[in-house]
Amino acid sequence: MTRPIALITGASRGLGRHGALALAARGVDLIITYRSQAGEAAEVVAKAEALGVKARALALDVAESTSFPAFADAVRLLLAQTWQRDRFDYLVNNAGIGIHASFEQTTEQQFDTLLNIHLKGPFFLTQALLPLLADGGRILNVSTGLTRFALPGYAAYAAMKGGVEVLSHYLAKELGPRGIAVNVLAPGAIETDFGGGAVRDNPALNDFVASQTALGRVGQPDDIGDVIAALLSPDSRWINAQRIEASGGMFI
């Protein structure tokens, strides 16, 4: 039986890494991308292959949309050489960064950085990869709980993610004739190095988040990795055009 192939951006660390390994544990082959952490990406590949799947890593800067046609060519070549296939099955637009600044202090450069990585990047990368995405495949765009609730310091970041959520509805509508389902995963606060590791490393912030979460703790990376795998599973085939928040019940 042919295993599905998932392409996950920004999977050398954080939620992308845990999502990749959760998929590998369920028998999904992987193409992961990294921007600068080649060593960490190689570790993810090695761990995935130890689970019995094929995995490869490609460099990609999602802020540089001019590089996307060449990246798509690299994916096409990798599919042919490694899998003897011309299509992959799942696209996870996960790569991102966190910039914390109040609305008043957000600079145009910070705004443009977030725009390029979190909205323009997924828009045009998905466009470039569409010819390689199998009919009946799935797209999962990673957003944030901050599009539902507001915390000072994330206006620009959350605005970009709000754009991704609207974009996902349009993708679901326009790609529906190809049988491609498109959903949004919106994590709550998770203990990773994202945003400088504030939730993980600041005890006061960690305690605050836990106190505002119905399940009484901060999220762990594997909590999100398992949701990524679940939403790409055939069991979730009838979920489409939805925003699924995985926050443990934060701010309800």
TIDREN-655001 format. One record per residue (C-alpha): x, z, y; residue in three letters. Coordinates in steps of 0.02 Angstrom, whole numbers, padded with zeros to 5 digits, always signed. Each point is the difference from the previous one (the first is absolute). Example, Ala and Ser with C-alpha at 12.3 -4.5 7.8 and 13.67 -1.06 7.14 Angstrom:
% residues 2
+00615+00390-00225ALA;+00069-00033+00172SER;
END
This chain:
% residues 252
+00000+00000+00000MET;+00067-00047+00171THR;+00029+00149+00113ARG;-00062-00008+00180PRO;+00129-00006+00139ILE;-00014+00104+00159ALA;+00095-00034+00160LEU;+00020+00159+00103ILE;+00081+00002+00171THR;+00104+00150+00052GLY;+00017+00069-00176ALA;+00176+00069+00005SER;-00067+00167+00063ARG;-00154+00102+00036GLY;-00173-00052-00052LEU;+00053-00177-00046GLY;+00128+00069-00124ARG;-00127+00114-00081HIS;-00130-00138-00005GLY;+00125-00117-00083ALA;+00045+00126-00135LEU;-00182+00045-00030ALA;-00036-00185-00028LEU;+00152-00018-00114ALA;-00062+00146-00104ALA;-00161-00098-00025ARG;+00091-00157-00056GLY;+00004-00099+00163VAL;+00155-00104+00039ASP;+00072+00020+00175LEU;+00075-00091+00147ILE;+00045+00130+00129ILE;+00071-00024+00173THR;+00119+00103+00103TYR;+00069-00020+00176ARG;+00170+00085-00010SER;+00000+00121-00146GLN;+00064-00115-00137ALA;+00066+00144-00104GLY;-00165+00092+00002GLU;-00091-00160-00044ALA;+00116-00026-00147ALA;-00042+00175-00060GLU;-00185-00040+00004VAL;+00031-00159-00097VAL;+00101+00095-00131ALA;-00133+00134-00019LYS;-00137-00130-00015ALA;+00095-00098-00132GLU;+00030+00162-00096ALA;-00190+00009-00012LEU;+00001-00169-00089GLY;-00046-00124+00137VAL;+00095-00134+00094LYS;+00044+00043+00180ALA;+00099-00085+00138ARG;+00039+00043+00182ALA;+00009-00116+00150LEU;+00055+00037+00177ALA;-00135-00018+00133LEU;-00022+00058+00179ASP;-00187-00004+00031VAL;+00032+00006+00187ALA;+00080-00173-00007GLU;-00143-00120-00031SER;+00115-00151+00019THR;+00080+00051-00165SER;-00162-00009-00099PHE;+00007-00184-00054PRO;+00175+00028-00072ALA;-00058+00159-00083PHE;-00146-00091-00080ALA;+00123-00129-00066ASP;+00105+00141-00073ALA;-00154+00073-00085VAL;-00045-00171-00069ARG;+00174-00021-00073LEU;+00002+00176-00070LEU;-00168-00026-00085LEU;+00062-00160-00081ALA;+00168+00069-00055GLN;-00053+00174-00058THR;-00178-00025-00059TRP;-00017-00189-00023GLN;-00156+00014+00108ARG;-00053-00066+00169ASP;-00118+00140+00050ARG;-00003+00188+00019PHE;-00156+00108-00012ASP;+00004+00145+00123TYR;+00063+00013+00179LEU;+00024+00173+00076VAL;+00037-00002+00187ASN;+00081+00170+00011ASN;+00159-00013+00104ALA;-00004+00100+00161GLY;+00077+00126+00116ILE;-00067+00145+00102GLY;+00030+00019+00187ILE;-00067+00160+00076HIS;-00033-00008+00187ALA;-00143+00049+00112SER;-00105-00139+00075PHE;+00076+00032+00171GLU;+00178-00008-00065GLN;-00015-00147-00121THR;+00114-00140+00058THR;-00036-00184-00012GLU;+00147-00017-00119GLN;-00072+00133-00116GLN;-00170-00086+00008PHE;+00074-00170-00043ASP;+00102+00074-00143THR;-00156+00076-00076LEU;-00098-00159+00031LEU;+00129-00110-00087ASN;+00019+00113-00151ILE;-00177+00061-00028HIS;-00115-00140+00057LEU;+00090-00164+00034LYS;+00108+00025-00154GLY;-00140+00023-00128PRO;-00103-00139+00083PHE;+00132-00136-00012PHE;+00086+00062-00158LEU;-00166-00007-00092THR;-00029-00173+00072GLN;+00172-00058-00061ALA;-00027+00071-00175LEU;-00178-00059-00027LEU;+00053-00159-00093PRO;+00093+00111-00124LEU;-00140+00127-00025LEU;-00103-00033-00155ALA;-00186-00035+00012ASP;-00088+00159-00055GLY;+00143+00103+00070GLY;-00004+00150+00115ARG;+00067+00049+00170ILE;+00020+00182+00050LEU;+00042+00038+00181ASN;+00065+00174+00036VAL;-00075+00082+00154SER;-00013+00184+00051THR;-00121+00143+00015GLY;+00039-00007+00186LEU;-00124-00142+00022THR;-00140+00123-00041ARG;+00064+00158+00084PHE;+00111+00012+00153ALA;+00160+00100+00019LEU;+00095-00011+00165PRO;+00156-00105-00009GLY;-00059-00141-00112TYR;-00107-00109+00115ALA;+00103-00159-00019ALA;+00032+00024-00187TYR;-00183+00033-00038ALA;-00055-00147+00107ALA;+00105-00117-00106MET;-00071+00072-00159LYS;-00175-00019+00070GLY;+00041-00184+00022GLY;+00055-00009-00181VAL;-00166+00074-00056GLU;-00098-00131+00096VAL;+00115-00137-00064LEU;-00032+00058-00178SER;-00187-00032+00021HIS;+00035-00177+00057TYR;+00121-00031-00142LEU;-00128+00061-00126ALA;-00129-00119+00072LYS;+00114-00151+00013GLU;+00089+00024-00166LEU;-00156+00043-00097GLY;-00023-00181-00060PRO;+00168+00019-00089ARG;-00056+00161-00082GLY;+00129+00101+00097ILE;-00055+00177+00041ALA;+00072+00084+00155VAL;-00005+00187+00032ASN;+00077+00130+00114VAL;+00083+00160-00059LEU;+00007+00134+00136ALA;+00112+00146-00048PRO;-00013+00168+00085GLY;+00153+00106+00038ALA;+00125-00017-00141ILE;+00167+00088-00033GLU;+00122-00146+00020THR;+00140-00047+00120ASP;-00126-00100+00103PHE;+00008+00039+00185GLY;+00160+00098-00023GLY;-00073+00104-00141GLY;-00100+00110+00117ALA;-00140+00041-00122VAL;+00125+00034-00139ARG;+00130+00098+00100ASP;-00098+00093+00135ASN;-00079+00154-00082PRO;-00119+00031+00145ALA;-00065-00178-00004LEU;-00011+00003-00189ASN;-00101+00160+00005ASP;-00114-00070+00135PHE;-00037-00157-00098VAL;-00034+00101-00158ALA;-00119+00112+00096SER;-00098-00153+00060GLN;-00010-00081-00172THR;-00144+00039-00117ALA;+00113+00007-00152LEU;+00112+00123+00089GLY;+00168-00088-00005ARG;+00100-00143+00073VAL;+00002-00162-00098GLY;+00144-00045-00115GLN;+00071-00177-00016PRO;-00062-00016-00178ASP;-00177+00035+00061ASP;+00008-00164+00094ILE;+00102-00094-00128GLY;-00134+00031-00131ASP;-00136-00059+00120VAL;+00096-00162+00032ILE;+00008-00031-00187ALA;-00184+00044-00022ALA;-00059-00117+00138LEU;+00097-00145-00076LEU;-00064+00037-00175SER;-00127-00116-00081PRO;-00113+00154-00003ASP;-00014-00017+00190SER;-00042-00186-00004ARG;-00169+00022+00088TRP;+00071+00100+00145ILE;+00022-00120+00146ASN;+00009+00008+00190ALA;+00007+00190-00005GLN;+00103+00133+00089ARG;+00048+00132-00128ILE;+00069+00158+00078GLU;+00113+00108-00109ALA;+00022+00158+00102SER;-00063+00141-00110GLY;-00144+00021+00122GLY;+00099+00018+00162MET;-00098+00043+00157PHE;-00173-00009-00077ILE;
END
